[in-house]
Amino acid sequence: MTSAPVQPIRRQGLRTAREARSGLAPNSFWFDRTYQSRFIINVFLIILTIAVASSCVAVALLWTLLYRPGAAQQPTLTAALIGVAVVVVAELLLAAPIAYYVGLRQSNQVVGPLRRVIRTLGSIGSGDFSKRVTLRQGDVLEMVARAINEMTEQLHKRYGSNSHHE
C-alpha cells in the first residue's frame, strides 16, 4: 500500500491557503477563541503560580535572614520585601504578553490542523473522495492527515469520486 503524501500549504499572494480557506484576516491567529483563550489563561496561571511560589520562597528566606526580633524598625527587611514585590510585578508584566503569544502559537498548532481535518472529513462524509487533508510540514496532526488521505484514496478507488454510498 502506498502512502498518500500530506499536501503542503502554499502561499497565495500575501495570504496563506489557510487564511484564504477560513476567511481569516492575514496574520490572524484566532481559530477557536474559546479553546485558545482557555489555553492562554492556563499558560498564564502556570506562570503566575511559579511567580507566587518563588516570591514566597524569597520572602521566607528574607524573613529568616533579616528579621531581628525586638528591633523597632527594620529598614533592610522592609526594603528587601518591597524589592521582592517589585520583581514579582515585573515578572507578571513581562509574563502576560509572553504567555499570550506562546499560548496562541501553541494552540494554533493544534486547532488549525484540527479544523482542516474536520473540514476535509465533512467533505469526505458527503461523498467527495477527491478531497485531501492539507497540512504544513511538521504539523502535530500530520500522521492523522496521512492516514485520512490513505483512507480517502482507498474510498476513491473503491467507490469513485462522487458516489454517495450508505
N, C-alpha and C positions, 0 to 999 in steps of 0.2 A: 504494500500500500504506500503510495507516495504522499508526502506531507504537503498540504497546500500552504504556500508561504503567506505570512502576515503582510498585507499590503501597507507600505508606509504612506503617511500623510505628506503630501507635497504642498509647497507654498503656492497660494493663488494670489498673486499681486502682493499686497501687504498683509493679507489675512491668511490664516491657516485654513485648511479644509474643515477643521473642527469648528472654527468660528463661522465659516460660511454655512455649514450644515445646521448649526444650532441657532443661528441668528444672533449670536453674542457680538457685542461690540469688540473691536480689536483690543487686545490686552486685557480683556475681562476674564477674571479667574473664577467667577461665580458660576457653578453648575447647579449645585443643590445647596441653597443658602442655609437650610435647617441643619443638614449634616455638617456642612463646613463650619457653621457658627459654633455648633457643639464641639467640634474637633478643636477649633481655635481656643475656645473657652477652656477646654480640658488641658491644652498645652500651657495656657497662661496659669491655670490653677496649679499645675505641677511646678512651674517656675516660682509662683507665689509661695507655695509650700516650702520649697527649698530655701527661698529668701528668708522666710519667717523662722525656719528651723536654724539656719545659720546665724541669724541675729540673736536667737535665744541662746545659742551656744556662746556667742560673743559676749552677750550681757552677763551670762553666768560666769564666764571667765573673768570679765572685768570686775564684777562684784566681788568675786573671790580674791582677786589680786589687789584691788584698790580700796575696798571698803574698810574703814577704820572705825570700829565701834567707839563711841564716846567723843568723836570729833564733831564739832558743831556744824561746820561747813566742810564739804569735800569737793572742791572745785575740780580736781583731777578726775574723780569719778563722774561728776556731772558732765564735764567736757567729753569724756570718753563715751558716755551713754548717748549724748547728743550726736557725736560722731557716728555711732552705730546707726542711729535713726536716720541720719542724712544719707549714709551709704545704702540703707535698705530702700529709702525713697528713690535714690538714683538708680539702684538696680531695677526697681519696678518700672521706672520711667523708660529705661533702656529696654527692659524685657517686653513691655507691651507691644511696641512695633515689631520687634523681632519675633515674638510669639505669633503675632498676626500674619506676618509674611511667611514664616516657616509653616505654620498651621495651614495656611491657604495653599501653599505649594504642595505640601504633603497630601492634603486631602484631594487636591486635583489629580494626583497620580492614581487615586483610586476611583474617584467619582467620574472623571472624564472618560476613561476607558470603559467603565461600567455602563455609562449612558450609551456609548457607541455599541456595546454588546447588546444591550436591551433593545435599542432601535433596530439593529440588524436581526435579532431574534424575532421581533414583531413582523418584519418583512418575510422572514422565512416561514413563520407560522401562518402567514396569509397565503403561502404557496409560491412566493417568489424565491426560487432556489438559486437565482443568479447573484443574490446579494452576498457580500463577504464582509467580515469584520475587518476594519482598517484601524490599526493602532500604530503609534510611533515605536520605533526600535527601543526596546528596553522598558516598555510599559509593564506595570505589575501584572496585568491580565493577559500577557502575550501568549502564554501556554493555553489559556482558556480560548482565546481567539483562534489559535491554530487548530484546536480540537473542534470548535464550531465550524470553521472553514472546511475541515476534512469531512465533517458530518454533512454539511451542506453540499459538498461536491458529490458525496455518495447519493444523497437525495436527488440531486440534479441528474445524475446518471440513471438512477432508478425510475424517477417519475417525470422527468423533463422539466422545462423551465416554468411553465405557468399552470401546472396541474394542481388541482385542489382535491387532494385525497383525504378521506376520512378514516 
